[in-house]
């Protein structure tokens, strides 16, 4: 869960830093989110903004006609979906069903975490009490936080399984998509898959 995280402990007294040097050098290099990721509330998605050679030309249709914050959120979603598409394009070097499952599932889980974090980042959900089952915003925010915590934990657990079994941590391969393909059957097939995934979520939400 703490992968790629860095931190400093800052002590304050009456609102003032105890140590004048409140930002000491950490002593090691670390990654920082790009402006795009900072806006989306995600990490390491900047390089997956569309257009991208491994992804269709769009995952969200018509967002450019809406504009504003919604269009920005849609661009975040498209980068997430491209990241997942590239991540779920994997090899079979381990020749293991379990390894193939995990190599596919980790980017799938990461996409869910990114989507949840991005929606939380928008600030559109107004919830004063997460236990308020009568508030749609509170119900949805609770789901989002469960996704972030639960699926991050599962990602780390699956990585542990790969390490214990001495399977490669990642097993990516590359399949480039031409613009002609992305505007035809490939896009249709992938949209059908996404629609199928969405149909699985609806019954879950209906249970709340």
Helices and strands as residue ranges (DSSP letters): E 12-13, E 16-17, H 35-40, G 46-48, H 63-66, H 68-87, H 97-122, H 136-164, H 179-182, H 185-206
